[in-house]
Amino acid sequence: MEDDFEPLTVALYAQEAATTDQGSDASSLSFPLLGLFGETGSLLSVVKKKQRDHASYLGYAMAVVEEFGDVLWYLSAVARRGGIRFSAIAANVNRGYADWAHDDSTLTFEALQPDLIVRDGAPTPAFEATLLQLAGEVGALLSDQHAGKLENNQAALAGHLVTVLRRLIQAANEAGVTLEAAAIKNLSKIFDRWPKERIYPVPFDDQSDADERLPRNLTIEIFEKEVRGQAFVFQRCSGIFIGDRLTDNAVEPDDYRFHDVFHFAHVAVLGWSPVIRALLKLKRKSEPAIDEAQDGARANLIEEGVTTWIFGQAQQLEFFKGLKAGDLPLDMLKHVREFVTGYEAEACPLWLWEDAILQGYEAFRFLQAHRRARVTIDFANRRLLIEELQA
């Protein structure tokens, strides 16, 4: 059987990476240069953690590949914004200024590392030394930009970029990392966050019994009511009260009593919520393994943990007021993915998680303002709708 794998070209990587450049000023080098400097520092930080924590740093191998990919992305962005093809930079890593090649659109990442030896284990002294040199060269690039030496000077910029890429390749060789793997992982990550096309995944319970599926359309009334001098939140569906009456469970009031709206958003957008499955008695009892692993107590705790952690972040950002798709911090979404590792929701792309979070907080802010509302799960359109509920 023939191997259908085609090596990734530097030109194709740069083309794909360009579609996810979220910087506001496409002609400015400041954003990608700061990113390049920051990610080079992150690569050094990964090595430092491995030295400090040794065997207990289980994520070293994956982290170092991811950081190489992030450095590649910003290096590509600097070249593009500077009007230089990244493939042209790559084509000249082994050439001198007198032998400059204009471009090579067929050049692959594999060709940049012909003598790579894959290694496992801790970073070597040579790798550490090369990373420090890489950081120095990125610093020199940033310094020249700040001093205005790169303005209208493509040749100087190209010279810096060739030097940085040459050192990056050397570091990757010494780490036993293929830049092709780093580039592929990087593209996977950025399209997970900023997709070319938003394709919704098939519902997790699509093949489950009809009476064990999460609702595709459901309306819930949520309202605050005072009982013996204390405010509680009640929830009602089709005239029947569901769940317990809720308080903030906090010393300082923060309206967390309305937090079930986040779980309803998980249902509406992700098609996932162990908490709502338990609340509506929709656990997949006919599939014992799924019932125990995906719908059990631990899954409930995981979802509650995610919800509580995000709430803490949201409080510092006005509960995400004014934020739109693409605005939530990537690190936040990656932490959410880590929370749900091992559970169904791990398969949800980061952009879909963002959508669920933003819709949930839009509804939460409405409830904060009105203290009562009618929310509707519209799974067909992946929407959580909210409207006023008359007293």
C-alpha positions in Angstrom: 0.0 0.0 0.0 1.4 3.4 -1.0 2.0 6.1 1.6 -0.3 9.0 0.7 1.4 11.4 3.1 2.7 14.5 1.4 5.5 16.5 3.3 4.3 19.9 4.4 5.9 22.8 2.5 6.9 25.9 4.2 4.9 27.9 1.7 1.7 26.0 2.4 2.2 26.4 6.2 2.7 30.1 5.8 -0.4 30.4 3.7 -2.6 28.5 6.2 -1.1 30.3 9.2 -1.9 33.7 7.5 -5.6 33.0 7.7 -5.5 33.1 11.5 -3.6 36.3 12.0 -5.9 38.1 14.4 -3.8 41.3 14.8 -5.7 44.5 14.1 -3.0 46.2 12.0 -1.9 43.9 9.2 1.0 46.0 8.3 2.6 46.5 11.7 5.5 44.3 12.9 5.0 45.1 16.5 2.4 42.5 17.3 4.2 39.5 15.7 7.6 40.6 17.0 6.3 40.8 20.6 4.7 37.4 20.0 8.0 35.9 18.6 9.9 37.3 21.6 7.2 35.9 24.0 7.1 32.4 22.5 10.8 32.1 22.4 10.7 32.9 26.1 8.0 30.3 26.6 10.2 27.7 24.9 13.0 28.6 27.4 10.4 28.3 30.2 9.5 24.8 29.1 13.1 23.7 29.4 13.5 25.4 32.8 10.4 23.5 34.1 11.9 20.3 32.9 15.1 21.0 34.7 13.3 21.9 37.8 10.7 19.2 37.9 12.5 16.4 36.1 10.3 13.3 35.7 7.3 15.0 37.3 7.0 17.3 34.3 5.0 14.8 32.2 4.0 17.3 29.5 7.5 18.3 28.4 7.6 16.5 25.1 4.2 17.8 23.9 4.9 21.3 25.3 8.2 21.7 23.5 6.7 20.7 20.2 3.8 23.2 20.7 6.2 26.0 21.6 8.3 25.4 18.5 5.1 25.6 16.5 4.1 28.9 18.1 7.6 30.4 17.3 7.1 29.3 13.7 3.7 31.0 13.5 5.1 34.4 14.7 8.2 34.1 12.6 6.0 33.5 9.6 3.8 36.5 10.6 6.8 38.8 10.9 7.9 37.8 7.4 4.5 38.2 5.9 3.8 41.6 7.4 7.3 42.7 6.3 6.4 41.8 2.7 8.7 38.7 2.6 7.7 35.2 1.8 8.4 32.8 4.6 9.4 30.2 2.1 12.1 32.6 0.8 13.5 33.0 4.3 13.6 29.2 4.6 15.2 28.8 1.2 18.2 30.9 2.4 19.0 29.4 5.8 22.0 27.6 4.2 23.0 30.4 1.9 25.1 33.5 2.2 24.1 37.0 1.1 26.1 36.7 -2.1 24.1 33.5 -3.0 20.6 34.7 -2.1 17.7 32.7 -3.5 14.5 34.6 -4.1 12.1 31.8 -3.1 11.4 28.0 -3.3 7.7 27.3 -2.9 8.3 23.5 -3.0 10.7 23.5 0.0 9.5 21.2 2.8 10.1 21.4 6.5 11.5 17.9 6.2 14.2 19.2 3.8 15.3 21.7 6.4 16.3 18.9 8.8 18.0 16.2 6.7 20.1 14.9 9.6 17.6 15.0 12.4 18.0 12.4 15.1 14.8 12.0 17.2 15.6 12.0 20.9 13.6 11.3 24.1 14.3 12.6 27.5 15.6 15.8 29.2 17.0 18.8 27.2 20.7 18.6 26.5 23.2 21.3 27.4 23.7 22.0 23.6 19.9 22.5 23.2 19.8 24.9 26.2 22.8 26.9 24.8 21.2 27.2 21.4 17.9 28.4 22.9 19.7 31.2 24.6 21.4 32.1 21.4 18.0 32.0 19.7 16.6 34.4 22.4 19.5 36.7 21.8 18.9 36.9 18.1 15.2 37.5 18.5 16.1 40.2 21.0 18.4 41.8 18.4 15.6 41.7 15.9 13.2 43.4 18.3 15.9 46.0 19.2 16.5 46.9 15.6 12.8 47.3 15.0 12.4 49.5 18.0 15.4 51.7 16.8 13.8 52.1 13.4 16.5 50.2 11.6 14.1 47.9 9.8 11.7 50.6 8.5 11.6 50.4 4.7 14.6 48.0 4.9 13.4 44.5 3.8 17.0 43.3 3.3 17.8 43.9 7.0 14.6 42.3 8.1 15.2 39.3 5.9 18.7 38.9 7.2 17.4 38.8 10.8 14.7 36.3 10.0 17.2 34.0 8.2 19.4 34.1 11.3 16.5 33.4 13.6 15.2 30.5 11.5 18.6 29.0 11.2 19.0 29.0 14.9 15.5 27.6 15.4 16.3 24.7 13.1 19.5 24.0 15.0 17.5 24.0 18.3 14.9 21.7 16.9 17.6 19.3 15.7 19.2 19.3 19.1 15.8 18.7 20.8 15.0 15.9 18.4 11.8 17.8 17.3 10.7 17.9 13.7 9.6 21.3 12.6 7.1 19.6 10.3 5.4 18.0 13.4 5.5 21.4 15.2 3.9 23.2 12.2 1.2 20.6 11.8 0.4 20.7 15.5 0.3 24.5 15.3 -2.1 24.5 12.4 -4.3 22.0 14.2 -4.4 24.3 17.3 -5.1 27.5 15.5 -7.9 26.0 13.4 -9.3 24.5 16.6 -9.6 28.1 17.8 -10.1 30.0 14.6 -11.7 27.6 12.0 -11.9 28.2 8.3 -15.4 26.8 8.5 -17.6 26.2 11.5 -18.8 22.6 11.2 -20.7 21.4 14.3 -19.9 18.0 15.6 -22.5 15.2 15.7 -24.3 15.1 19.1 -22.7 12.8 21.6 -26.0 11.1 22.2 -27.0 10.9 18.5 -27.2 7.1 18.6 -28.7 6.9 22.1 -32.3 5.9 22.9 -34.6 8.8 22.2 -35.7 9.1 25.9 -32.0 9.3 26.9 -31.0 12.2 24.7 -30.5 15.7 25.9 -33.3 18.0 24.8 -33.0 19.5 21.3 -35.6 22.1 22.2 -36.7 23.0 25.7 -37.9 26.1 27.5 -37.1 26.8 31.2 -38.3 29.6 33.4 -35.7 30.9 35.8 -36.7 33.4 38.5 -35.6 34.8 41.8 -38.0 34.6 44.7 -37.7 35.7 48.4 -38.5 33.0 51.0 -38.4 34.0 54.6 -36.3 37.0 53.9 -33.7 35.2 51.7 -33.5 35.3 47.9 -33.5 32.0 46.1 -33.5 31.1 42.4 -36.1 28.6 41.2 -36.4 26.9 37.8 -39.5 25.6 36.2 -40.1 23.6 33.1 -43.6 22.9 31.7 -45.1 24.0 35.0 -42.9 21.6 37.1 -40.1 22.8 39.3 -36.8 21.2 38.6 -33.7 21.0 40.7 -33.1 22.6 44.1 -33.7 26.2 44.9 -30.3 28.0 44.6 -28.3 30.6 46.5 -24.9 32.0 45.8 -23.1 29.7 48.4 -20.7 32.6 48.9 -19.8 35.1 51.6 -20.1 38.0 49.2 -23.2 37.9 46.9 -22.2 37.4 43.3 -25.4 36.1 41.6 -23.9 32.6 41.1 -27.4 31.4 42.0 -28.1 31.8 38.3 -25.3 29.6 37.2 -27.4 26.8 35.9 -27.9 29.0 32.8 -24.3 28.0 31.9 -25.2 24.3 32.0 -28.2 25.1 29.7 -25.8 26.8 27.3 -23.6 23.7 27.3 -26.7 21.7 26.2 -27.7 24.2 23.6 -24.3 24.7 22.0 -22.1 21.7 22.9 -24.8 19.0 23.2 -23.2 18.1 26.5 -24.0 18.5 30.2 -23.8 15.7 32.8 -25.4 18.1 35.2 -28.5 18.7 33.1 -28.7 15.0 32.3 -29.0 14.3 36.0 -31.4 17.2 36.6 -33.7 16.0 33.8 -33.2 12.3 34.5 -31.7 11.6 31.0 -28.7 9.5 32.0 -27.9 6.9 29.4 -28.8 3.9 31.6 -29.2 1.6 28.5 -25.5 2.1 27.9 -23.9 1.2 31.2 -20.3 2.1 30.3 -21.3 5.5 29.0 -23.7 6.0 32.0 -20.9 5.4 34.5 -18.0 7.2 32.7 -19.8 10.1 31.0 -23.0 10.7 33.0 -21.8 9.8 36.5 -20.9 11.8 39.6 -17.3 12.5 38.5 -18.6 13.9 35.2 -21.0 16.2 37.1 -18.1 17.4 39.3 -16.0 18.1 36.3 -18.7 20.2 34.6 -19.4 22.1 37.9 -15.6 22.6 38.3 -15.3 24.1 34.8 -18.3 26.3 35.4 -16.9 27.6 38.7 -13.4 28.2 37.3 -14.7 30.1 34.3 -16.9 32.2 36.6 -13.9 33.3 38.5 -12.2 34.5 35.3 -15.4 36.1 34.1 -15.8 38.2 37.2 -12.5 39.9 36.3 -13.8 40.7 32.8 -17.2 42.1 33.5 -18.7 38.7 32.9 -17.4 38.9 29.3 -19.5 42.0 28.4 -18.8 43.3 25.0 -16.7 40.3 24.0 -17.4 38.5 20.7 -16.3 35.3 18.9 -12.5 35.2 18.9 -12.1 37.5 21.9 -11.8 35.0 24.8 -8.2 34.2 25.8 -6.8 31.1 24.1 -5.2 30.0 27.4 -8.6 30.0 29.1 -10.1 27.8 26.4 -7.1 25.4 26.6 -7.5 25.2 30.3 -11.2 24.3 29.8 -10.0 21.5 27.4 -7.7 20.2 30.1 -10.5 20.2 32.6 -12.6 17.9 30.5 -9.9 15.6 29.2 -11.2 12.0 29.3 -14.8 13.1 28.9 -17.0 13.6 25.8 -16.6 17.3 25.8 -12.9 17.0 25.2 -13.8 16.5 21.5 -15.6 19.9 21.3 -13.4 22.4 19.3 -12.2 25.4 21.2 -14.3 27.8 19.1 -17.5 25.9 20.1 -16.5 26.1 23.8 -16.1 29.8 23.3 -19.5 30.1 21.7 -21.1 28.2 24.6 -19.3 30.3 27.2 -20.3 33.6 25.5 -23.9 32.6 25.1 -24.1 31.4 28.7 -22.8 34.7 30.0 -25.0 36.8 27.7 -27.9 35.0 29.4 -26.4 35.4 32.8 -26.0 39.1 32.4 -29.7 39.3 31.3 -30.6 37.4 34.5 -28.5 39.8 36.6 -30.4 42.7 35.2 -33.9 41.3 35.2 -33.8 38.7 38.0 -36.1 36.5 35.9 -36.2 35.2 32.4 -37.3 32.4 30.0 -34.5 30.5 28.4 -34.9 28.2 25.4 -32.5 25.5 24.2 -32.5 25.6 20.4 -30.0 22.9 19.6 -30.8 22.8 15.9 -29.3 26.3 15.6 -26.9 25.9 18.6 -28.5 28.8 20.4 -29.5 29.6 23.9 -32.4 32.1 23.6 -33.4 34.3 26.4 -36.4 36.6 26.9 -38.2 38.5 29.6 -40.5 36.5 31.9 -43.4 38.4 33.3 -44.0 38.3 37.1 
